[in-house]
């Protein structure tokens, strides 16, 4: 490695695994107040069914959708997994994605009283599609209300 400031070689960073393990063990006694955007990440997978006649665009047949917490919700989820007590402060849309995020954390025993619903705007959503045959990823960000991005299954 080269030190950018001095253009001289520097020793590689070392990690004290015992100190790191002790740090992780202490998370169970910590409370983390997390202020951040809760995002719903949707991972969609499908197979190429055909090529569009109108343009050279692949048409995918949807196989499945897997939802996970994203953005600040991902950080909150990681703290919970490490054993910390998390108090999230966030705003979510009054939509299915917002309900799903709040319910997901409620099921994990997280106090979600700091989650506020914004009826005027939707929950941020990132959708990633994976073409199963090739593994090519595609990502779509949707800042519009969730119900305008994804057809409701309810």
KAPE-V119957 format. One record per backbone hydrogen bond with DSSP energy under -0.5 kcal/mol. CO is the residue of the C=O (numbers start at 1). NH is the residue of the N-H. If there is no record, write none. Layout:
co = [CO,CO]
nh = [NH,NH]
//
This chain:
co = [1,2,3,3,8,15,16,17,18,19,20,21,22,24,25,26,27,30,31,32,32,33,34,34,37,37,37,38,39,39,40,40,41,41,42,42,43,44,45,45,46,47,50,55,57,58,59,59,60,61,64,66,68,70,70,71,71,72,73,74,75,76,77,78,79,80,84,85,86,86,87,88,89,90,91,92,93,95,96,97,98,99,100,101,102,103,104,105,106,110,111,112,114,114,116,117,118,118,121,124,125,126,127,128,129,130,130,131,136,138,140,141,142,145,145,146,146]
nh = [10,4,7,8,3,17,20,21,22,23,24,25,26,27,28,29,30,85,33,34,87,35,36,89,39,72,73,124,41,70,42,126,43,68,44,128,66,130,63,64,132,61,59,57,52,60,49,50,62,47,45,43,41,39,73,74,75,76,77,78,79,80,81,82,84,83,86,32,88,111,34,90,36,116,38,118,95,99,100,101,102,103,104,105,106,107,108,110,109,112,88,115,90,116,92,119,94,121,94,40,142,42,140,44,138,46,132,135,131,129,127,143,125,148,149,149,150]
//
